[in-house]
Amino acid sequence: MTRLLFTLALLIISCSAAAETWPSAQWSERPTTRNEAVSALESYAFPARDEATRKGVRTDALLIIHNGEVVYERYGGVTRADTPHLTWSISKSILASVLGVAFGEGRFKLEDPVATFYPPFNVHPDIKLQDLLHWASGLDWQEDYEYAPLNSSVVAMLYTRGRGDMARYTAEHGVASAPGTSYRYSSGDSTVLAAALKSMVGETAYADYPWTALFELLGITSATWERDATGTFVGSSYAYMTARDLARIGLLMERGGRWQDRQLLPKAWVDFNLAPFKSLTPTDEAPGGHWWLNTTADGKAGPWPDAPADTFVALGHWGQALYVIPSAGLVIVRYADDRDGSYDHNQLLKLALKAVVGEGDK
């Protein structure tokens, strides 16, 4: 009887593993049946747009993965399936996944002072790595782009006086609040994390580390990541990937940091990423550890009411998005060029849920 029960247990485990689909060099495809829900999704994501004024929604890519298979894929403009697209601030969440591997290797602890790995932060000795991951360094940082470019820290970091050494430029900012207390979105925080990674893994390994530690293991072949003049990855902004390659990051996170039979990101790391940060400063956003969440620290609903509470997202300028919904088995990549603020993440999620899993009307 014991042997029979053991055999049955193995059979159940085997069947469960066989049912779980993972991409190899290519993704398995199971196109969604054309129906009104799919048409509604397409009408929202790919409307006619006046390119002369750049007003309205413009989707460059929409890729939907359901239970590890491609169920919907469409491209627009000059973007194709093999086009590495600028991810903008999705780069921050990609960086978080790379850092997760280093965390699993024991190269740092969340409570370590940033200065341990990046000496210019000796002027800010109380700021910890976890503070940067929460965008809660407390530094007096202005993230505006086109609305206030002359006062923008991020514009200066990327394009003018800070572009030669972006992390050091960030370190030179003054203090606005105590570290770890208040959320203040900062591309500078992310770029300092990219600089700290250099000391964590060593100069020699650093240039290839995102690839050897993570990308190659996931089968990502299209990635490009720009660096500043010091050789530091622009962790805030300048990673490029095809939609299908970015979806591999999403699937890794959707499955709790596991890739096939290997736990690439420790569970403790994923739990940290997906735990809401409690800010003393009121905010309409729900930041986690370099991801955006759909549940706040006090248990209230997040910014996307028509999506499940476990939804989490990587977001980038002008409408870039990597949506992950574990409870629905969904990973959605959207590349875009939205310039007027008319695109609505909640609406896209609502329509995608209805098109793929029959949910979305609430």
HELIX and SHEET records of a PDB file:
HELIX    1   1 THR A    2  ALA A   19  1                                  18    
HELIX    2   2 GLU A   36  ALA A   45  1                                  10    
HELIX    3   3 ILE A   90  GLY A  104  1                                  15    
HELIX    4   4 VAL A  114  THR A  116  5                                   3    
HELIX    5   5 PRO A  119  VAL A  123  5                                   5    
HELIX    6   6 LEU A  129  LEU A  133  1                                   5    
HELIX    7   7 PRO A  149  ASN A  151  5                                   3    
HELIX    8   8 SER A  153  TYR A  159  1                                   7    
HELIX    9   9 MET A  166  ALA A  171  1                                   6    
HELIX   10  10 SER A  187  VAL A  201  1                                  15    
HELIX   11  11 GLU A  203  TYR A  206  1                                   4    
HELIX   12  12 TYR A  209  PRO A  210  1                                   2    
HELIX   13  13 TRP A  211  PHE A  215  3                                   5    
HELIX   14  14 GLU A  216  LEU A  218  1                                   3    
HELIX   15  15 ALA A  243  GLU A  254  1                                  12    
HELIX   16  16 LYS A  267  ASN A  273  1                                   7    
HELIX   17  17 HIS A  317  GLY A  319  5                                   3    
HELIX   18  18 PRO A  326  ALA A  328  5                                   3    
HELIX   19  19 HIS A  345  VAL A  357  1                                  13    
SHEET    1   A 7 SER A  28  GLU A  29  0                                        
SHEET    2   A 7 GLU A  69  TYR A  75  1                                        
SHEET    3   A 7 THR A  59  HIS A  66 -1                                        
SHEET    4   A 7 LEU A 330  ALA A 336 -1                                        
SHEET    5   A 7 GLN A 320  ILE A 325 -1                                        
SHEET    6   A 7 PHE A 312  GLY A 316 -1                                        
SHEET    7   A 7 TRP A 292  LEU A 293 -1                                        
SHEET    1   B 3 HIS A  85  LEU A  86  0                                        
SHEET    2   B 3 ALA A 239  MET A 241 -1                                        
SHEET    3   B 3 THR A 224  TRP A 225 -1                                        
SHEET    1   C 2 ARG A 258  TRP A 259  0                                        
SHEET    2   C 2 ARG A 262  GLN A 263 -1                                        
END                                                                             
